[in-house]
Amino acid sequence: MQKHMRDIRESTDSELKVKLNELQENLYYMRVNAKTGQMEKTSDIKKERKVIARVFTEINSRKQKALIQK
């Protein structure tokens, strides 16, 4: 988990947006596969959601810092 957070914090804003889009798309396909019975480990959906939340948290944190600095 520490590795993921370090990668997220070191990413630029545009990289985070791209990563967020990729994660959300991946989550969609994971949900489809889970519903059709093609997914063995449904717990991966929960893990993916947590990574998405971490990315959102970092994006919002940066926005707050930018507002405070103005």
DSSP file (Angstrom, degrees, kcal/mol; ACC not computed):
  #  RESIDUE AA STRUCTURE BP1 BP2  ACC     N-H-->O    O-->H-N    N-H-->O    O-->H-N    TCO  KAPPA ALPHA  PHI   PSI    X-CA   Y-CA   Z-CA
    1    1 A M     >        0   0    0      0, 0.0     4,-2.2     0, 0.0     5,-0.2   0.000 360.0 360.0 360.0 -37.9    0.0    0.0    0.0
    2    2 A Q  H  >  +     0   0    0      1,-0.2     4,-2.3     2,-0.2     5,-0.2   0.875 360.0  54.5 -61.4 -36.0    2.8    2.4    0.8
    3    3 A K  H  > S+     0   0    0      1,-0.2     4,-2.3     2,-0.2    -1,-0.2   0.914 107.2  50.0 -63.9 -42.2    4.1    1.9   -2.8
    4    4 A H  H  > S+     0   0    0      1,-0.2     4,-2.5     2,-0.2    -2,-0.2   0.924 111.3  48.2 -62.4 -44.2    0.8    2.9   -4.2
    5    5 A M  H  X S+     0   0    0     -4,-2.2     4,-2.8     1,-0.2     5,-0.2   0.893 110.6  51.1 -65.2 -39.3    0.6    6.0   -2.1
    6    6 A R  H  X S+     0   0    0     -4,-2.3     4,-2.0     2,-0.2    -1,-0.2   0.922 111.4  48.2 -63.7 -42.9    4.1    7.1   -3.0
    7    7 A D  H  X S+     0   0    0     -4,-2.3     4,-0.8     1,-0.2    -2,-0.2   0.907 113.0  48.4 -62.8 -41.6    3.3    6.6   -6.7
    8    8 A I  H >< S+     0   0    0     -4,-2.5     3,-0.7     1,-0.2    -2,-0.2   0.926 112.4  47.5 -65.9 -44.8    0.1    8.6   -6.4
    9    9 A R  H 3< S+     0   0    0     -4,-2.8    -1,-0.2     1,-0.2    -2,-0.2   0.831 111.7  50.5 -67.1 -31.7    1.8   11.5   -4.5
   10   10 A E  H 3< S+     0   0    0     -4,-2.0    -1,-0.2    -5,-0.2    -2,-0.2   0.596  92.2  98.8 -83.2 -10.1    4.6   11.6   -7.0
   11   11 A S  S << S-     0   0    0     -4,-0.8     2,-0.1    -3,-0.7    -3,-0.0  -0.401  75.0-118.6 -76.6 152.8    2.3   11.8  -10.0
   12   12 A T     >  -     0   0    0     -2,-0.1     4,-2.2     1,-0.1     5,-0.2  -0.350  31.6-101.7 -80.8 170.7    1.4   15.1  -11.7
   13   13 A D  H  > S+     0   0    0      1,-0.2     4,-2.0     2,-0.2     5,-0.1   0.912 123.2  48.1 -61.2 -43.4   -2.2   16.3  -11.9
   14   14 A S  H  > S+     0   0    0      1,-0.2     4,-2.1     2,-0.2    -1,-0.2   0.888 110.4  51.9 -67.3 -37.1   -2.6   15.2  -15.5
   15   15 A E  H  > S+     0   0    0      1,-0.2     4,-2.7     2,-0.2    -1,-0.2   0.886 108.3  52.4 -64.4 -37.6   -1.2   11.8  -14.7
   16   16 A L  H  X S+     0   0    0     -4,-2.2     4,-2.6     2,-0.2    -2,-0.2   0.897 108.3  50.3 -65.2 -39.6   -3.6   11.4  -11.8
   17   17 A K  H  X S+     0   0    0     -4,-2.0     4,-2.2     2,-0.2    -2,-0.2   0.911 112.8  46.2 -64.9 -41.4   -6.6   12.2  -14.0
   18   18 A V  H  X S+     0   0    0     -4,-2.1     4,-2.3     2,-0.2    -2,-0.2   0.929 113.5  49.1 -65.1 -44.8   -5.5    9.7  -16.6
   19   19 A K  H  X S+     0   0    0     -4,-2.7     4,-2.6     1,-0.2    -2,-0.2   0.897 109.7  52.3 -61.4 -40.9   -4.9    7.1  -13.9
   20   20 A L  H  X S+     0   0    0     -4,-2.6     4,-2.5     2,-0.2    -1,-0.2   0.918 109.3  49.1 -62.6 -44.5   -8.3    7.8  -12.4
   21   21 A N  H  X S+     0   0    0     -4,-2.2     4,-2.2     1,-0.2    -1,-0.2   0.910 112.3  48.7 -61.4 -42.2  -10.0    7.3  -15.8
   22   22 A E  H  X S+     0   0    0     -4,-2.3     4,-2.5     2,-0.2    -2,-0.2   0.916 112.1  48.6 -64.0 -43.3   -8.1    4.0  -16.3
   23   23 A L  H  X S+     0   0    0     -4,-2.6     4,-2.5     1,-0.2    -2,-0.2   0.902 111.5  49.0 -64.7 -41.5   -9.1    2.8  -12.8
   24   24 A Q  H  X S+     0   0    0     -4,-2.5     4,-1.9     2,-0.2    -1,-0.2   0.891 112.3  48.3 -66.7 -38.7  -12.7    3.6  -13.2
   25   25 A E  H  X S+     0   0    0     -4,-2.2     4,-2.0    -5,-0.2    -2,-0.2   0.916 111.9  49.5 -65.9 -42.5  -12.8    1.9  -16.6
   26   26 A N  H  X S+     0   0    0     -4,-2.5     4,-2.3     1,-0.2    -2,-0.2   0.898 108.8  52.9 -62.3 -40.8  -11.1   -1.2  -15.1
   27   27 A L  H  X S+     0   0    0     -4,-2.5     4,-2.3     2,-0.2    -1,-0.2   0.889 106.4  54.0 -62.3 -39.4  -13.6   -1.2  -12.2
   28   28 A Y  H  X S+     0   0    0     -4,-1.9     4,-2.2     1,-0.2    -1,-0.2   0.945 110.8  44.7 -58.9 -49.4  -16.5   -1.1  -14.7
   29   29 A Y  H  X S+     0   0    0     -4,-2.0     4,-2.5     1,-0.2    -1,-0.2   0.849 110.5  55.0 -66.8 -33.4  -15.2   -4.2  -16.5
   30   30 A M  H  X S+     0   0    0     -4,-2.3     4,-2.2     2,-0.2    -1,-0.2   0.911 108.7  48.4 -64.0 -41.1  -14.5   -5.9  -13.2
   31   31 A R  H  X S+     0   0    0     -4,-2.3     4,-2.2     2,-0.2    -2,-0.2   0.903 111.0  50.1 -65.2 -41.5  -18.1   -5.4  -12.1
   32   32 A V  H  X S+     0   0    0     -4,-2.2     4,-2.0     1,-0.2     6,-0.2   0.935 111.9  47.9 -62.0 -45.8  -19.3   -6.7  -15.5
   33   33 A N  H  X>S+     0   0    0     -4,-2.5     5,-2.2     1,-0.2     6,-1.1   0.862 110.3  52.5 -64.0 -35.6  -17.1   -9.8  -15.1
   34   34 A A  H ><5S+     0   0    0     -4,-2.2     3,-0.6     4,-0.2    -1,-0.2   0.905 110.2  48.0 -66.6 -40.5  -18.3  -10.4  -11.6
   35   35 A K  H 3<5S+     0   0    0     -4,-2.2    -2,-0.2     1,-0.2    -1,-0.2   0.848 112.7  47.9 -69.0 -33.9  -22.0  -10.2  -12.7
   36   36 A T  H 3<5S-     0   0    0     -4,-2.0    -1,-0.2    -5,-0.2    -2,-0.2   0.479 115.0-115.0 -87.6  -1.0  -21.4  -12.6  -15.6
   37   37 A G  T <<5S+     0   0    0     -3,-0.6    -3,-0.2    -4,-0.5    -4,-0.1   0.637  84.5 116.8  81.7  14.1  -19.5  -15.1  -13.3
   38   38 A Q      < +     0   0    0     -5,-2.2     2,-0.5    -6,-0.2    -4,-0.2   0.500  54.8  84.2 -91.2  -5.0  -16.2  -14.7  -15.1
   39   39 A M        -     0   0    0     -6,-1.1     3,-0.2     1,-0.2    -2,-0.0  -0.867  52.0-173.8-106.1 127.9  -14.4  -13.2  -12.1
   40   40 A E  S    S+     0   0    0     -2,-0.5     2,-0.9     1,-0.2    -1,-0.2   0.889  78.6  45.9 -85.1 -42.7  -12.9  -15.5   -9.5
   41   41 A K    >   +     0   0    0      1,-0.2     3,-1.4     2,-0.0    -1,-0.2  -0.790  57.8 173.1-107.1  91.8  -11.7  -13.0   -6.9
   42   42 A T  T >> S+     0   0    0     -2,-0.9     3,-1.3     1,-0.3     4,-0.6   0.651  71.5  77.9 -71.9 -13.2  -14.5  -10.5   -6.4
   43   43 A S  H 3> S+     0   0    0      1,-0.3     4,-1.6     2,-0.2     3,-0.3   0.712  77.7  73.7 -67.5 -18.3  -12.5   -9.0   -3.5
   44   44 A D  H <> S+     0   0    0     -3,-1.4     4,-2.4     1,-0.2    -1,-0.3   0.788  86.6  63.3 -64.8 -26.2  -10.4   -7.3   -6.2
   45   45 A I  H <> S+     0   0    0     -3,-1.3     4,-2.3    -4,-0.2    -1,-0.2   0.927 102.6  48.2 -62.5 -44.5  -13.4   -4.9   -6.8
   46   46 A K  H  X S+     0   0    0     -4,-0.6     4,-1.8    -3,-0.3    -2,-0.2   0.899 111.1  50.5 -63.2 -41.2  -13.1   -3.6   -3.2
   47   47 A K  H  X S+     0   0    0     -4,-1.6     4,-1.9     1,-0.2    -1,-0.2   0.903 109.9  50.4 -63.2 -41.6   -9.3   -3.1   -3.6
   48   48 A E  H  X S+     0   0    0     -4,-2.4     4,-2.3     1,-0.2    -2,-0.2   0.902 108.0  52.9 -64.1 -41.4   -9.9   -1.2   -6.9
   49   49 A R  H  X S+     0   0    0     -4,-2.3     4,-2.2     1,-0.2    -1,-0.2   0.877 107.7  52.1 -62.0 -37.3  -12.4    1.1   -5.2
   50   50 A K  H  X S+     0   0    0     -4,-1.8     4,-2.0     2,-0.2    -1,-0.2   0.885 108.1  50.1 -67.6 -38.3   -9.9    1.9   -2.5
   51   51 A V  H  X S+     0   0    0     -4,-1.9     4,-2.1     2,-0.2    -2,-0.2   0.911 110.0  51.3 -65.4 -40.9   -7.2    2.8   -5.0
   52   52 A I  H  X S+     0   0    0     -4,-2.3     4,-2.5     1,-0.2    -2,-0.2   0.909 109.0  51.1 -60.7 -42.1   -9.8    5.1   -6.7
   53   53 A A  H  X S+     0   0    0     -4,-2.2     4,-2.4     1,-0.2    -1,-0.2   0.878 107.9  52.6 -63.8 -37.5  -10.6    6.7   -3.4
   54   54 A R  H  X S+     0   0    0     -4,-2.0     4,-2.2     2,-0.2    -1,-0.2   0.908 109.9  48.2 -64.3 -41.3   -6.9    7.3   -2.7
   55   55 A V  H  X S+     0   0    0     -4,-2.1     4,-2.4     2,-0.2    -2,-0.2   0.933 112.1  48.9 -65.3 -45.2   -6.5    9.0   -6.1
   56   56 A F  H  X S+     0   0    0     -4,-2.5     4,-2.7     1,-0.2     5,-0.2   0.902 110.0  52.8 -59.6 -40.8   -9.6   11.2   -5.4
   57   57 A T  H  X S+     0   0    0     -4,-2.4     4,-2.3     1,-0.2    -1,-0.2   0.911 110.1  47.0 -61.9 -43.2   -8.2   12.1   -2.0
   58   58 A E  H  X S+     0   0    0     -4,-2.2     4,-2.2     2,-0.2    -1,-0.2   0.906 112.1  50.2 -66.5 -41.4   -4.9   13.2   -3.5
   59   59 A I  H  X S+     0   0    0     -4,-2.4     4,-1.9     1,-0.2    -2,-0.2   0.937 113.7  45.1 -62.0 -46.7   -6.6   15.3   -6.2
   60   60 A N  H  X S+     0   0    0     -4,-2.7     4,-2.3     1,-0.2    -2,-0.2   0.865 110.2  54.9 -66.4 -36.1   -8.8   17.0   -3.6
   61   61 A S  H  X S+     0   0    0     -4,-2.3     4,-2.3    -5,-0.2    -1,-0.2   0.911 108.5  48.5 -62.4 -42.3   -5.9   17.5   -1.3
   62   62 A R  H  X S+     0   0    0     -4,-2.2     4,-2.1     1,-0.2    -2,-0.2   0.881 109.8  52.2 -65.9 -37.8   -4.0   19.3   -4.0
   63   63 A K  H  X S+     0   0    0     -4,-1.9     4,-2.1     2,-0.2    -2,-0.2   0.917 109.8  49.0 -64.0 -42.0   -7.1   21.4   -4.8
   64   64 A Q  H  X S+     0   0    0     -4,-2.3     4,-2.2     1,-0.2    -2,-0.2   0.907 110.5  50.4 -63.6 -42.5   -7.3   22.5   -1.2
   65   65 A K  H  X S+     0   0    0     -4,-2.3     4,-1.9     1,-0.2    -1,-0.2   0.883 109.7  51.2 -62.9 -38.1   -3.6   23.4   -1.0
   66   66 A A  H  X S+     0   0    0     -4,-2.1     4,-0.8     1,-0.2    -1,-0.2   0.892 110.4  48.8 -67.1 -39.4   -4.0   25.5   -4.2
   67   67 A L  H  < S+     0   0    0     -4,-2.1     3,-0.5     1,-0.2    -2,-0.2   0.888 110.9  50.2 -66.9 -39.1   -7.0   27.4   -2.7
   68   68 A I  H  < S+     0   0    0     -4,-2.2    -1,-0.2     1,-0.2    -2,-0.2   0.872 107.3  54.0 -67.7 -36.6   -5.1   28.0    0.5
   69   69 A Q  H  <        0   0    0     -4,-1.9    -1,-0.2     1,-0.3    -2,-0.2   0.682 360.0 360.0 -73.8 -17.2   -2.1   29.4   -1.3
   70   70 A K     <        0   0    0     -4,-0.8    -1,-0.3    -3,-0.5    -2,-0.2   0.489 360.0 360.0 -76.3 360.0   -4.1   31.9   -3.2
